[in-house]
Amino acid sequence: MATIQNEGIVRRTLFNIIYIMSSLRKLFDIPNLIVKRKIKLKSVFVSLILIPIPILFFLSAPTLSISHSGLFAAVERITLPTGVSAQEASLASKDGILYMTWLEHSNAETKVMFSMKTKTGWSEAVPVHIGYDLFVNWADFPSIAIFSDKTIAVHWLQRTGKLGFDYQINLALSSDNGRTWSNPMILHEDRSAVQHGFVSMIPNKEKLITIIWLDGRDYDISLGETKNVKEAMQLRTTTITSDGILGTEVAIDERTCSCCQTSITVTDKGTVIAAYRDRSDDEIRDISIARLEHNSWQEPFTLHEDGWELSGCPVNGPAISSIDKLVAVAWFTGAKGVSSVNISFSDDDGKNFKKPFRIENKNPIGRVDLEMLSDGDALVSWVEWIDGNEIINICRVTQEDGCVAKEQLVSNESNASLNFPQLEHINDDIYLVWTQPDENGDNLAMLHLLLTPSD
């Protein structure tokens, strides 16, 4: 497959030197004398911090920086292999490779696209599927997962009826690094013209992926406020093997919030854990947890009693991540009229969660993502509303002290939205991608964030 050489040896060498110098500065307690710079990348503003120590190549490499809070040793803008009007990206990683899928529009066509980033750069972008009848939504978009044998799975949403929210989940597989893709298969047994979406996928066994989604087979939108369980959205699940064999479909929860993203992880013990926004008979829409243990889904439980009473869907799902038996969940709530981003940890394979930390901020609007780090800390990203602009924030959270270092990375001054930023990490390398509106419409933007070495 052809490769786009976006990042050469020199850039990688400079990035590594920054990382080493950051480590030395901490080791020898060198004063952190900083000069703050603010550069404009189209309509994206990224705050850069340059340390005036004898590394003169900083001035000739404006895409590299040291962050203000000390959270990151360097920040780099990544050139993407995307075309015009690219939007709604999802990320996955395996064995040091970053995988990405996204949507592109051309006239009446919509393309589900794919590329992968290795040490030599991005592969040539290829279409997974092209169609005229895809369902495109800022909050419900394609996802990607990688099997243990490196088969790639990508899902998207296909319209099935005349109403705007009648669509099914289609999925295709590639066993040759994305060069070619299988014919689409429908993920769910139900074929009725209703909503099926908000998919999350995770590899959890040899050549097997577990998939969850929200399913509207028993939901009548005209009866959306009823308290009858059979007239509500459901959280359902199935599995698929790398050769395309679907497993048994199971209902995990028969009454959930109708349009909040789901999230899924797997612990080192093999326990699959789903996080989603639930919906009680009294319209309490807090976060619930469901665990797949010993091939059986356990009864879901409420992560924390926020008590967010809301008559409609807030379009604001949780994010879950794990390492070993340690699990973290981040979410947004507007309970008691107070908007906040919270995070809670579990150290027993997701059976119990500790009292959540509230991440202090001014006016959060949620859209969280989360990545666990190798030392047991977590990185949380969210969107905040400050001075009329959307801000992408990120902080490092410890189990003992909550948010210990926070950075404002992106300020969106356009009239359109950043939508739902996505995080992925490979060792100490963090990737943040989002839909960036500009004068030409929507495009994707990505930052490469190098973590400052922890103490």
VODO-895435 format. One record per residue (C-alpha): residue in one letter; x, y, z. Coordinates in steps of 0.2 Angstrom, whole numbers, padded with zeros to 4 digits, always signed. Example, Ala and Ser with C-alpha at 12.3 -4.5 7.8 and 13.67 -1.06 7.14 Angstrom:
# residues 2
A+0062-0022+0039/S+0068-0005+0036/
# end
This chain:
# residues 455
M+0000+0000+0000/A+0007+0017-0004/T+0012+0028+0011/I+0011+0046+0013/Q+0027+0052+0021/N+0021+0065+0033/E+0033+0063+0047/G+0052+0061+0043/I+0066+0055+0054/V+0071+0073+0058/R+0054+0077+0066/R+0054+0061+0076/T+0072+0064+0082/L+0067+0082+0088/F+0052+0075+0096/N+0062+0062+0106/I+0075+0075+0111/I+0061+0086+0118/Y+0055+0071+0128/I+0073+0068+0135/M+0075+0086+0139/S+0059+0086+0148/S+0064+0071+0158/L+0081+0079+0162/R+0072+0096+0168/K+0062+0086+0180/L+0077+0075+0186/F+0088+0090+0189/D+0074+0102+0194/I+0079+0115+0181/P+0068+0131+0183/N+0054+0131+0171/L+0056+0148+0163/I+0043+0149+0149/V+0038+0160+0135/K+0020+0158+0130/R+0016+0158+0111/K-0001+0157+0103/I-0002+0152+0085/K-0017+0150+0074/L-0019+0135+0063/K-0034+0140+0052/S-0048+0143+0065/V-0039+0132+0078/F-0029+0141+0091/V-0016+0130+0100/S-0007+0137+0115/L+0011+0133+0114/I+0024+0134+0127/L+0043+0136+0122/I+0056+0133+0136/P+0071+0145+0132/I+0084+0132+0136/P+0098+0129+0124/I+0088+0119+0111/L+0088+0131+0097/F+0079+0120+0084/F+0063+0124+0094/L+0062+0140+0084/S+0064+0131+0067/A+0051+0118+0072/P+0035+0128+0076/T+0024+0112+0077/L+0034+0106+0092/S+0031+0114+0109/I+0032+0111+0128/S+0014+0113+0136/H+0011+0126+0149/S+0004+0114+0163/G+0018+0102+0162/L+0006+0089+0156/F+0014+0086+0139/A+0032+0087+0135/A+0027+0092+0117/V+0013+0095+0106/E+0013+0092+0087/R+0000+0096+0073/I-0002+0080+0063/T-0005+0081+0044/L-0019+0069+0040/P-0023+0059+0024/T-0041+0065+0023/G-0050+0074+0009/V-0061+0089+0008/S-0076+0089+0020/A-0069+0075+0031/Q-0078+0073+0048/E-0082+0062+0063/A-0066+0052+0065/S-0064+0036+0076/L-0047+0029+0082/A-0040+0012+0087/S-0023+0006+0090/K-0013-0011+0090/D+0005-0015+0091/G+0011+0003+0089/I-0001+0007+0074/L-0014+0020+0074/Y-0030+0016+0064/M-0043+0029+0059/T-0060+0029+0051/W-0070+0044+0046/L-0083+0051+0034/E-0081+0061+0018/H-0094+0069+0007/S-0093+0072-0012/N-0109+0079-0020/A-0123+0067-0015/E-0111+0053-0010/T-0104+0049+0007/K-0088+0039+0009/V-0083+0029+0025/M-0064+0031+0024/F-0049+0021+0032/S-0031+0024+0035/M-0017+0018+0047/K-0002+0027+0054/T+0014+0018+0056/K+0032+0024+0060/T+0033+0029+0042/G+0017+0039+0040/W-0001+0037+0035/S-0006+0024+0023/E-0016+0029+0007/A-0034+0033+0012/V-0046+0020+0005/P-0065+0019+0005/V-0073+0006+0016/H-0090+0009+0008/I-0098+0023-0003/G-0116+0026-0003/Y-0130+0039-0006/D-0141+0033+0008/L-0129+0033+0023/F-0135+0040+0040/V-0124+0054+0045/N-0125+0062+0062/W-0113+0073+0072/A-0115+0062+0088/D-0118+0044+0080/F-0104+0040+0068/P-0093+0025+0062/S-0081+0016+0074/I-0066+0005+0071/A-0059-0010+0081/I-0044-0022+0078/F-0045-0041+0080/S-0031-0051+0088/D-0026-0057+0071/K-0026-0039+0065/T-0042-0040+0055/I-0050-0023+0055/A-0069-0020+0058/V-0077-0004+0053/H-0096+0000+0056/W-0107+0013+0049/L-0126+0018+0048/Q-0137+0014+0033/R-0154+0022+0031/T-0168+0009+0030/G-0184+0020+0030/K-0192+0036+0025/L-0190+0044+0042/G-0175+0053+0047/F-0170+0041+0061/D-0173+0024+0053/Y-0156+0016+0050/Q-0147+0000+0053/I-0129-0004+0058/N-0118-0011+0044/L-0101-0018+0046/A-0087-0023+0035/L-0070-0032+0038/S-0053-0031+0031/S-0039-0044+0033/D-0026-0035+0022/N-0023-0019+0031/G-0038-0010+0024/R-0033-0013+0005/T-0050-0022+0002/W-0066-0024+0012/S-0079-0037+0014/N-0097-0035+0008/P-0107-0026+0022/M-0116-0036+0034/I-0131-0031+0045/L-0125-0032+0064/H-0142-0035+0072/E-0156-0047+0069/D-0170-0034+0069/R-0174-0028+0052/S-0188-0015+0056/A-0186+0003+0050/V-0181+0010+0067/Q-0165+0017+0075/H-0150+0006+0078/G-0134+0015+0082/F-0122+0022+0095/V-0110+0007+0093/S-0095+0002+0103/M-0084-0012+0099/I-0069-0021+0108/P-0058-0036+0105/N-0060-0047+0120/K-0055-0065+0114/E-0045-0073+0101/K-0052-0067+0084/L-0068-0061+0093/I-0075-0043+0095/T-0089-0039+0107/I-0101-0026+0101/I-0115-0015+0110/W-0127-0003+0102/L-0144+0006+0106/D-0158-0003+0098/G-0176+0005+0094/R-0185-0011+0089/D-0198-0008+0104/Y-0197+0011+0104/D-0211+0021+0096/I-0205+0039+0095/S-0223+0045+0097/L-0224+0037+0114/G-0206+0042+0119/E-0212+0049+0136/T-0221+0033+0141/K-0215+0023+0156/N-0218+0006+0148/V-0201-0003+0146/K-0207-0010+0130/E-0208+0007+0122/A-0190+0012+0126/M-0173+0011+0118/Q-0163-0005+0123/L-0144-0008+0125/R-0141-0024+0115/T-0125-0034+0111/T-0118-0047+0100/T-0101-0054+0094/I-0092-0056+0078/T-0077-0067+0073/S-0063-0061+0061/D-0071-0072+0048/G-0088-0063+0049/I-0098-0075+0060/L-0111-0066+0071/G-0114-0073+0088/T-0130-0073+0099/E-0139-0057+0101/V-0143-0052+0119/A-0153-0038+0127/I-0142-0030+0141/D-0154-0017+0147/E-0172-0014+0140/R-0174+0004+0145/T-0160+0016+0141/C-0157+0034+0136/S-0161+0035+0117/C-0146+0045+0110/C-0131+0045+0121/Q-0115+0037+0115/T-0110+0020+0123/S-0093+0015+0128/I-0084-0002+0131/T-0068-0009+0137/V-0060-0026+0142/T-0049-0029+0157/D-0034-0041+0158/K-0045-0054+0166/G-0056-0054+0150/T-0071-0045+0158/V-0080-0034+0146/I-0088-0019+0154/A-0100-0007+0145/A-0104+0010+0151/Y-0120+0019+0145/R-0133+0032+0150/D-0148+0024+0158/R-0166+0030+0159/S-0177+0026+0174/D-0196+0027+0175/D-0194+0044+0184/E-0183+0050+0170/I-0167+0049+0179/R-0153+0048+0167/D-0137+0043+0176/I-0123+0032+0170/S-0125+0013+0172/I-0112-0001+0171/A-0115-0019+0164/R-0101-0033+0165/L-0099-0048+0154/E-0091-0061+0165/H-0089-0080+0162/N-0099-0078+0146/S-0114-0070+0155/W-0120-0052+0156/Q-0123-0047+0174/E-0137-0036+0180/P-0133-0018+0176/F-0130-0006+0191/T-0129+0013+0193/L-0111+0019+0193/H-0116+0034+0204/E-0132+0042+0210/D-0131+0059+0201/G-0149+0060+0200/W-0150+0069+0184/E-0168+0071+0180/L-0171+0075+0162/S-0186+0073+0150/G-0176+0071+0135/C-0159+0064+0129/P-0144+0075+0132/V-0133+0067+0118/N-0119+0065+0130/G-0113+0048+0134/P-0099+0041+0145/A-0081+0035+0141/I-0073+0020+0149/S-0055+0013+0149/S-0045+0000+0158/I-0028-0007+0162/D-0025-0023+0171/K-0040-0024+0183/L-0041-0005+0185/V-0056+0003+0177/A-0060+0022+0175/V-0076+0030+0168/A-0078+0048+0164/W-0095+0056+0161/F-0105+0073+0160/T-0120+0077+0171/G-0131+0092+0174/A-0139+0085+0190/K-0146+0098+0201/G-0144+0112+0188/V-0125+0111+0189/S-0115+0105+0174/S-0099+0095+0178/V-0087+0082+0171/N-0084+0067+0183/I-0073+0052+0184/S-0073+0037+0195/F-0061+0023+0197/S-0063+0004+0201/D-0049-0007+0207/D-0059-0023+0207/D-0062-0027+0188/G-0077-0015+0188/K-0087-0023+0201/N-0087-0007+0212/F-0083+0011+0209/K-0076+0024+0221/K-0083+0041+0225/P-0081+0051+0209/F-0069+0066+0207/R-0077+0082+0199/I-0065+0090+0187/E-0066+0109+0191/N-0070+0119+0176/K-0080+0134+0171/N-0094+0129+0159/P-0092+0111+0153/I-0103+0104+0140/G-0097+0087+0141/R-0093+0076+0125/V-0080+0066+0135/D-0067+0054+0131/L-0055+0044+0142/E-0039+0034+0140/M-0030+0024+0154/L-0011+0026+0156/S+0001+0012+0160/D+0004+0020+0178/G-0014+0019+0182/D-0018+0037+0179/A-0031+0042+0167/L-0032+0056+0153/V-0049+0064+0151/S-0054+0076+0137/W-0070+0086+0137/V-0077+0101+0128/E-0080+0117+0138/W-0089+0134+0133/I-0078+0149+0137/D-0080+0167+0131/G-0091+0161+0117/N-0079+0148+0111/E-0079+0129+0112/I-0063+0123+0121/I-0055+0106+0121/N-0048+0102+0138/I-0038+0088+0144/C-0032+0083+0161/R-0022+0069+0170/V-0032+0061+0184/T-0024+0051+0198/Q-0034+0039+0209/E-0028+0049+0224/D-0030+0067+0220/G-0041+0068+0205/C-0036+0081+0191/V-0018+0085+0194/A-0013+0094+0178/K-0025+0102+0165/E-0022+0109+0148/Q-0033+0119+0136/L-0028+0113+0119/V-0040+0120+0106/S-0051+0135+0105/N-0065+0135+0091/E-0070+0152+0086/S-0081+0147+0072/N-0100+0146+0072/A-0100+0127+0069/S-0096+0114+0082/L-0080+0103+0086/N-0093+0089+0089/F-0085+0074+0099/P-0066+0074+0100/Q-0058+0057+0101/L-0043+0051+0111/E-0031+0036+0108/H-0014+0032+0116/I+0001+0022+0111/N+0013+0020+0125/D+0017+0039+0129/D+0010+0045+0113/I-0007+0053+0114/Y-0018+0057+0099/L-0032+0069+0099/V-0043+0071+0083/W-0059+0081+0081/T-0070+0089+0067/Q-0064+0106+0064/P-0075+0118+0055/D-0067+0132+0044/E-0072+0143+0030/N-0073+0128+0018/G-0084+0118+0029/D-0079+0103+0040/N-0062+0095+0041/L-0053+0084+0053/A-0038+0090+0064/M-0026+0080+0075/L-0014+0083+0088/H+0000+0072+0094/L+0003+0074+0112/L+0019+0068+0121/L+0016+0065+0139/T+0029+0072+0151/P+0037+0058+0161/S+0029+0055+0177/D+0038+0055+0194/
# end
